[in-house]
Amino acid sequence: MEVSKLKKLIEDCFTTIYFKYAGEWGNVEPCYNEKTGYSYSCYYGDVDIILSDIDDVMNLKFVCGKSLNEISNDLEDVDW
């Protein structure tokens, strides 16, 4: 999936985005709270982190030491 499309899916805060990479499932779960604004829970393997900026989500190397920007075209079974 193109990186811009993946970022837009996550940024739209519609629902959890699931993906598979290197045989393992991960996801990014967007959330919104009136007090704190947007946040994104990022899960893959042993990584479980909450970020508040979409650019941080796309640049964080939480998937096998790589960022979503780096591997977006290699993700399998992207679903929401």
matplotlib code that plots the C-alpha trace (Angstrom):
import matplotlib.pyplot as plt

x = [0.0, 1.3, 2.6, 0.3, -2.7, -1.7, -1.1, -4.5, -6.3, -4.7, -5.1, -8.8, -9.2, -11.9, -11.0, -8.0, -5.7, -4.4, -1.4, 0.9, 4.7, 7.3, 4.6, 3.4, 0.3, 0.4, -2.0, -2.4, -5.5, -6.5, -8.4, -9.9, -10.5, -12.0, -9.4, -6.3, -7.1, -5.8, -3.6, -2.5, -1.8, 0.9, 1.3, 3.7, 5.5, 6.5, 6.0, 3.0, 3.2, 0.9, 1.8, 0.0, 1.4, 0.7, 4.2, 5.7, 3.5, 4.8, 8.4, 8.7, 10.7, 8.4, 8.0, 11.1, 13.2, 11.6, 9.0, 5.7, 7.1, 9.9, 7.7, 4.3, 4.6, 5.6, 2.7, 0.4, -3.3, -3.9, -7.4, -9.7]
y = [0.0, 3.4, 5.3, 8.3, 6.0, 4.2, 7.5, 8.8, 5.7, 6.0, 9.8, 9.6, 8.0, 5.6, 2.3, 0.0, -0.7, -4.2, -5.4, -8.4, -8.1, -10.8, -13.3, -11.4, -9.3, -5.7, -2.7, 0.9, 1.9, 5.6, 7.2, 10.6, 12.2, 15.7, 16.5, 15.2, 15.0, 12.3, 9.4, 6.2, 2.9, 1.0, -2.7, -5.2, -8.1, -6.9, -3.2, -1.5, 2.3, 5.2, 8.3, 11.6, 12.6, 10.9, 11.7, 10.0, 6.9, 6.8, 7.3, 5.2, 2.0, -0.4, -3.1, -5.2, -2.1, -0.4, 2.4, 2.3, 4.8, 2.3, -0.8, 0.4, -1.3, -4.5, -4.8, -7.8, -8.2, -4.5, -4.3, -2.1]
z = [0.0, -0.8, 2.2, 1.6, 1.5, 4.7, 6.5, 5.4, 6.6, 10.0, 10.1, 9.3, 12.7, 11.4, 12.9, 13.8, 10.8, 10.8, 8.9, 8.5, 8.1, 8.3, 9.2, 12.2, 12.8, 14.0, 14.1, 14.7, 16.6, 16.3, 19.2, 19.9, 23.2, 23.6, 26.3, 24.8, 21.0, 18.8, 19.9, 18.1, 19.8, 17.8, 18.3, 16.7, 18.4, 21.9, 21.0, 22.5, 22.4, 22.3, 20.2, 19.7, 16.3, 13.0, 11.7, 14.8, 14.0, 10.4, 11.5, 14.6, 13.9, 15.7, 13.0, 13.0, 13.5, 10.5, 10.2, 8.4, 6.0, 5.1, 4.7, 3.7, 0.2, 1.8, 4.3, 3.7, 4.4, 5.3, 6.6, 8.7]

ax = plt.figure().add_subplot(projection="3d")
ax.plot(x, y, z, "-o")
ax.set_aspect("equal")
plt.show()
